[in-house]
């Protein structure tokens, strides 16, 4: 099974949303833009700005935690254009 890390940007607030899923990030983007949870419902619409594919759930979660850390946010700021 494949897992994905994906990063969305809110067009409403310009905030990032970082998560992981076994679903394709394009499908998750559609779900978030339909308001799949409370936070995304309040901050939609979103665009997909980054995705990474993994084959191991443990590594996926580890990467997600990194991207949500201060160092990970710095990495995103440097490597993912606005």
N, C-alpha and C positions, 0 to 999 in steps of 0.2 A: 504494500500500500504506500502511496505517496502522500506526503504532507507538504503544506505550503505555509510560509510566512507571508503576510501581505500587509502593506501599509497604504492606508487611504488618507486622502486629504479632504477636509470639509470645505466646500466652496462657500459655505455660509460663515464659518468662523475661522477658517484657515488652519484649524488644528489637525494634528495627525491622529489616526486610529491605527494601532498595531495589534495584530492578532495572528492566530494560526488556525488551520483547518485541514481536513482531509479532502474538502471540496476545492474545485478550481477557483482561484481568486476572482475570476470574472463573474462566476456564479455568486460568490459571496458579495461582490460589489452590488449586484442586482438586489440581493436580499437586504443588504444594509440600506440601499436607496429606497426600499419599500418600508423601511422602519422596523427591522427585525429585532431590535432591542431598544431600551429606553434612551440610552445615550445617542445611538445613531439616529433614532427617530427625531430627536431634538436638534441634531446637527447636520442633517442631510441637506442638500445632495453631496455626494462624494465622488472623487475620481481616484482611480488606482494609480499610485505613484511608484510602487516598488513591490516585487514579489521574488521569493526564493523557494526553490523546490528541494525537499529532503526525502529520504527513504526511511528515516528513523525518527520516531516520535520524540524520543529523549533528546536528540540533537535539535529537533525543531523547537522544543520548549526552551532549551538552553539558549538558542539564538533569539527567540522572542524575548526572554528575560534580558539578554544583552541589549537589544534594540530599545527596550523600555528603560534602561539604566541611563545615567548621565553620559557615560562614554558612548553608549549606543545612540543617544540623541545627537551627540556631537558628530558621530559617524554619518548619521542620516543627513544632518545639516551640510556636511562636507560633500557627500557623495550623491545625494538626491536633489536635483535642482528644484527650485520653487515652481 
